[in-house]
Amino acid sequence: MLLPFELEQELKALGWNQSQRKRAESNPDLAWSWVKAAKASYGIREPGAFAWVGFKDGAQPVEPRLDGWTGYTFRRGSHSGMYVRDPNGFDRLPPGYEPPTEKAS
């Protein structure tokens, strides 16, 4: 199954390589969802990587709900912390911060 032309172009624009685009053929609807989420997310330096990680996870991106919603939460550790995906998160990623690959538990 070939990708629709528009999706192919969007994935190329996000920097997905040929093997990534080939993998997107297995679920083009999910790929479209992550393209839209990547374009709508603020403060992400690498939207293509963000979309790829989400697509590989196989989960649908969470739609924004309220003003200030970001979809991320900062989890503190003993000396520092990390950002995790959280459907109820309101913490804004700092400039240049890479999208998290871990989900909130």
C-alpha distance (Angstrom), angle and dihedral (degrees) to the residues before:
residue distance angle dihedral
M1 . . .
L2 3.77 . .
L3 3.78 123.9 .
P4 3.79 117.9 -110.8
F5 3.80 110.0 -97.8
E6 3.82 93.6 -115.7
L7 3.80 92.7 51.8
E8 3.81 91.1 46.9
Q9 3.81 89.6 53.9
E10 3.82 93.3 47.1
L11 3.81 91.6 50.2
K12 3.81 91.0 48.8
A13 3.81 89.3 50.4
L14 3.81 89.3 53.0
G15 3.81 89.2 52.9
W16 3.79 99.6 -109.0
N17 3.80 110.2 159.4
Q18 3.79 124.9 -133.2
S19 3.82 95.4 -91.7
Q20 3.82 91.0 50.1
R21 3.79 91.1 49.7
K22 3.82 89.6 47.5
R23 3.81 89.2 54.1
A24 3.82 89.7 50.5
E25 3.81 88.1 62.8
S26 3.81 87.7 75.7
N27 3.81 91.4 64.3
P28 3.82 113.5 11.4
D29 3.82 93.2 167.3
L30 3.81 90.9 59.1
A31 3.80 90.6 46.0
W32 3.84 90.1 52.8
S33 3.80 90.0 50.0
W34 3.80 91.9 53.5
V35 3.81 92.6 45.1
K36 3.81 89.2 55.4
A37 3.82 92.2 45.1
A38 3.80 91.9 49.6
K39 3.79 92.1 50.5
A40 3.81 92.0 47.8
S41 3.83 97.5 45.5
Y42 3.78 117.3 99.7
G43 3.80 126.7 -139.4
I44 3.78 97.5 17.6
R45 3.78 113.9 137.1
E46 3.81 95.2 -166.3
P47 3.82 109.5 34.7
G48 3.81 90.7 170.9
A49 3.81 91.8 58.3
F50 3.81 90.0 45.7
A51 3.82 90.7 53.2
W52 3.81 92.7 44.7
V53 3.82 94.1 51.8
G54 3.80 90.7 48.6
F55 3.79 92.5 46.8
K56 3.83 91.9 49.4
D57 3.83 89.9 50.9
G58 3.80 87.4 58.3
A59 3.81 94.3 -138.7
Q60 3.78 126.2 124.6
P61 3.81 114.1 -110.9
V62 3.78 115.3 -106.3
E63 3.80 115.3 -110.6
P64 3.81 118.0 -127.7
R65 3.79 113.3 -101.5
L66 3.78 111.9 -178.6
D67 3.78 139.3 17.6
G68 3.76 107.5 -78.9
W69 3.81 94.8 23.6
T70 3.80 111.6 141.4
G71 3.80 104.4 164.0
Y72 3.83 92.5 -123.6
T73 3.80 134.9 99.7
F74 3.80 127.5 -165.8
R75 3.81 109.5 -130.6
R76 3.79 113.3 -158.1
G77 3.79 122.1 -140.4
S78 3.79 128.6 -171.3
H79 3.84 93.7 -79.3
S80 3.77 106.2 8.2
G81 3.77 138.5 -13.2
M82 3.76 146.6 -138.6
Y83 3.78 139.6 -128.7
V84 3.81 117.1 -110.3
R85 3.79 131.1 -175.4
D86 3.77 110.1 -98.2
P87 3.82 125.7 173.0
N88 3.81 88.5 -146.1
G89 3.83 96.9 41.6
F90 3.79 124.6 132.3
D91 3.82 99.9 174.9
R92 3.80 113.6 117.5
L93 3.80 118.0 -136.7
P94 3.81 113.0 -119.0
P95 3.82 117.0 -115.4
G96 3.79 111.8 -77.2
Y97 3.79 94.5 13.9
E98 3.80 112.2 141.5
P99 3.82 116.4 -125.0
P100 3.79 112.9 -95.3
T101 3.76 120.2 -109.1
E102 3.81 95.7 -160.8
K103 3.78 122.6 84.4
A104 3.79 123.2 -138.0
S105 3.76 113.0 -101.4
